[in-house]
Structures are given as C-alpha cells and as structure tokens.
C-alpha cells in the first residue's frame, strides 16, 4: 500500500541562498567609509599649510599689538582738534552738514594762519662812533654828530672828567649833556652818595646801579655807577637826553 501523501497546496519549501548573494548583502548593510573619516595625520597637505599660516598670523598679530608704540592707535591731532571745535560749538547736539562744514572751514583757516615773528628792534648805536680811553681803561659809543671833550681832573678823587654834547653846542664843557667820570672811590662809596632809590643792573657783565637824581632847582638827571677793576665809573645823563643816554651807557665797556 502506498502511504505517501501528496503535498498540500499552499505550502512552500525553504530555499538556501547562494554564498555570493550573502556577501553582497552583508557589504551593503555595513557602514560606508566616508572621505572625512581619516585620522588627522592622514589629512591632505593643503590643510596643514592653511592651519600653519593661520597660526603664524595669530602669533604675529598678538606680538605686534603688544610691542606697538604707544599712541599708534590714537586719533590724529587734526581730527582731535576738529572734534573738539565741533563739540565746543555744538555741545551735545548732532551737527548738521552745514555746521560741520563751517567748523571744518574754521579749523582749517586757523591752522593755515601764518605765525608772525616779532620784528627785531634796530640797534640805534650801529652808526655811532667809539671813544676809547686807554689811560683809565674804558670805551663807549656816542652819536656821530656829538662831540667828546676831556676836562681833565674834576677833584682829587675824580682824576678824569669827560663831557659828551651835541655837535652844535656852543660851549661843550658847560653843557654837560652826558658826562663820564673815573673815580678812585669804591663802588659802594659812590652808590652811597646817590639817592636812596636805586635800581641794580648789569652793563656788559659789570655790576651797576641806576638812580634818578634831582637838585634844588628842579633839574633832573640819571646816574649810572659802574664797578671796575681799578676805578669806579660814573655816567650821568640829563633827563632831556634820556633817549640818548639809555643806549649810551649800555655801550660802556672795560678794555
């Protein structure tokens, strides 16, 4: 008796996959290796070069900012003065274009204004003559149209007495416009003979004393006592010739 049974409808027999198909399926399911999965030492050389340049620039900028001279980042003086003039004229208000232009024009005109140096005062003694007294060791300058007259000894302590007068003076010795005396008294003794109001000064490096004198008749004059090595010198000028006497005594020198 045949005991085998025919297969039932709808049933399926399992099929065994080929080995090649299994390998392809495993490869498809495994994670793919992307280009950026390389290690840092496997990166392209270009990346290293870019990183090195960036590092050097960062270090250089830091060193420059650290050692840069002070004031290199300060505002230019021109801009600073312009800003100050704008702030002073406009306060805290925002300047209009017209106000800003006027401020710029004012600042520019101020910076372009030339500075004038003072005109030197001409020396009135440039054309004067020079008188030299070798015996008593001094010299001075006097106007070219004036006359110098030596009157010799005035008194025992005044061995030399000289007058300087305008050239048109009829009697130079009596006019006494300006006189120069050499005295054997000390500087302190001659100064003590003058008025109490004294002005200390220096004449070409020599100690001097200036006083304003007045006699009982109301006549006024200026005395300048100058110290010397052997003599003391007394220069006297009438008040009417003060404009001549002032540059006159400033030319007095020892030989």
C-alpha positions in Angstrom: 0.0 0.0 0.0 1.3 3.4 -0.9 1.4 5.5 2.2 2.9 8.7 0.8 0.7 11.7 0.7 0.7 14.4 -1.9 2.0 17.8 -0.8 -0.6 20.1 0.5 -1.5 23.1 -1.5 -0.1 26.4 -0.3 3.0 25.0 1.5 6.5 26.2 0.4 9.8 24.6 0.7 12.7 26.8 2.2 15.4 27.7 -0.4 19.0 28.1 0.5 20.7 31.4 -0.7 23.9 31.3 -2.7 27.1 32.3 -0.8 27.9 35.2 -3.3 24.5 36.8 -2.6 25.1 36.6 1.1 28.4 38.5 0.9 26.9 41.3 -1.2 24.0 41.8 1.2 26.5 42.0 4.2 28.6 44.5 2.3 25.5 46.7 1.6 24.4 46.7 5.2 27.9 47.5 6.7 28.7 51.3 7.3 30.4 53.0 4.4 33.8 54.7 5.0 33.5 58.4 4.1 36.4 60.6 3.0 36.4 62.6 6.2 36.8 59.5 8.4 40.6 59.8 8.0 42.8 60.4 11.0 44.3 63.9 11.5 47.7 62.8 10.3 46.1 61.4 7.1 44.6 64.8 6.0 45.8 66.4 2.8 49.0 68.6 2.9 47.0 71.7 1.9 45.0 71.6 5.2 48.3 71.6 7.2 49.6 74.6 5.3 46.4 76.6 5.9 46.4 75.8 9.6 50.1 76.8 9.9 49.5 80.2 8.1 46.6 80.9 10.4 48.7 80.1 13.5 51.6 82.3 12.3 49.2 85.2 11.6 47.6 84.9 15.0 51.0 84.9 16.8 52.3 87.9 14.7 49.2 90.0 15.4 49.5 89.4 19.1 53.2 90.3 19.2 52.6 93.5 17.1 49.8 94.7 19.3 51.9 94.0 22.4 55.0 95.8 21.3 53.4 98.5 19.1 54.5 102.1 20.1 52.1 103.9 22.4 49.9 106.4 20.6 49.9 104.5 17.3 46.2 104.0 17.6 45.4 107.5 18.9 43.3 109.9 17.0 45.2 112.2 14.7 45.8 115.7 16.1 43.9 117.3 13.2 40.8 115.2 13.8 41.1 115.7 17.5 41.1 119.5 17.2 38.3 119.3 14.7 36.3 117.1 17.1 36.9 119.5 20.0 35.8 122.5 18.0 32.7 120.7 16.9 31.9 119.7 20.5 32.6 123.2 21.8 30.4 124.9 19.2 27.6 122.5 19.1 27.6 120.9 22.6 25.9 117.6 22.7 23.8 118.2 19.6 24.5 116.3 16.4 25.9 118.8 13.9 24.1 119.4 10.7 26.2 119.1 7.5 26.3 123.0 7.3 27.5 123.3 10.8 30.1 120.6 10.3 31.4 122.3 7.1 31.7 125.6 8.9 33.6 124.0 11.7 36.0 122.4 9.2 36.5 125.7 7.4 37.2 127.5 10.7 39.6 124.9 11.9 41.4 124.9 8.5 41.7 128.6 8.4 43.1 128.6 12.0 45.8 126.0 11.1 46.8 127.9 7.9 47.2 131.3 9.6 50.9 132.1 9.4 52.6 133.0 12.7 54.4 136.3 12.5 57.7 136.6 14.4 58.3 139.9 16.2 60.3 142.5 14.3 63.7 143.0 16.0 64.3 146.4 17.3 67.1 148.1 15.4 70.2 149.0 17.3 70.5 152.8 17.4 74.2 152.7 18.2 75.2 150.9 14.9 76.3 154.1 13.2 77.8 155.7 16.4 81.4 156.5 16.9 83.6 154.7 19.5 85.6 156.6 22.1 88.5 154.8 23.8 90.3 156.0 26.9 93.4 153.8 27.3 94.6 155.7 30.4 91.5 154.8 32.5 90.7 151.6 30.7 87.2 152.0 29.2 85.4 152.8 25.9 81.9 153.8 24.9 79.9 154.7 21.8 78.4 158.1 21.1 76.3 159.7 18.3 78.3 160.6 15.2 77.1 164.3 15.4 78.1 164.7 19.0 81.5 165.9 20.5 83.6 164.4 23.2 85.6 166.8 25.4 88.1 165.9 28.2 88.1 168.3 31.1 90.9 166.6 33.0 90.6 166.2 36.7 87.4 167.4 38.4 88.6 166.8 42.0 91.3 164.7 43.7 89.1 161.6 43.7 87.8 162.2 40.2 91.0 162.2 38.1 89.2 162.1 34.8 86.1 164.0 33.7 84.7 163.9 30.2 81.7 165.5 28.6 79.6 164.4 25.6 77.4 167.0 24.0 75.6 167.6 20.7 77.9 168.9 18.0 76.0 172.3 17.7 76.6 173.1 21.4 78.4 176.4 21.7 80.3 175.5 24.8 80.6 171.7 25.2 82.3 171.8 28.5 79.4 173.8 30.2 76.5 171.9 28.6 77.2 168.7 30.5 74.6 166.7 28.4 76.3 163.5 29.3 79.4 163.1 31.5 81.7 160.2 32.3 83.9 160.2 35.4 86.6 157.9 36.6 86.6 157.8 40.5 89.1 156.4 42.9 86.2 155.7 45.4 84.9 152.2 45.7 81.7 151.2 44.0 79.8 151.0 47.4 81.1 154.5 48.3 79.9 156.1 45.1 76.5 154.3 45.3 76.1 155.6 48.9 76.4 159.2 47.6 73.3 158.8 45.4 69.6 158.8 46.3 68.1 156.1 48.4 66.0 154.7 45.4 68.4 152.6 43.5 68.0 150.0 40.7 70.6 147.3 40.3 71.5 146.4 36.8 74.3 144.9 34.7 76.2 146.7 32.0 78.1 144.4 29.7 78.7 142.0 32.6 79.7 144.8 35.0 77.8 145.4 38.3 76.0 148.8 38.1 73.4 150.9 40.0 71.0 153.4 38.5 69.4 156.3 40.3 67.2 159.2 39.4 68.5 162.5 40.8 67.0 166.0 41.3 68.6 169.2 42.7 67.0 172.1 44.5 66.5 174.0 41.2 64.3 171.2 39.9 66.8 169.8 37.4 66.7 166.0 36.9 69.2 163.6 35.6 70.1 159.9 35.7 73.2 158.5 37.4 74.7 155.1 36.5 77.5 153.9 38.7 79.6 151.0 37.2 82.2 149.0 39.0 85.7 148.5 37.5 89.0 146.9 38.4 90.9 150.0 39.3 88.3 152.7 39.1 84.7 153.2 39.6 82.9 154.9 36.7 80.0 157.4 37.0 77.9 158.1 33.9 75.4 161.0 34.2 72.8 162.0 31.6 70.4 164.9 31.7 66.7 164.0 31.6 66.3 165.9 28.3 68.7 163.4 26.7 67.4 160.3 28.3 66.6 158.7 24.9 70.2 159.0 24.0 71.6 158.2 27.5 69.9 154.9 27.8 71.6 153.2 24.7 74.7 155.3 25.5 75.5 153.7 28.9 74.7 150.2 27.5 77.8 150.6 25.2 80.2 151.2 28.1 83.0 148.5 28.3 86.2 147.9 30.1 89.3 147.5 28.0 
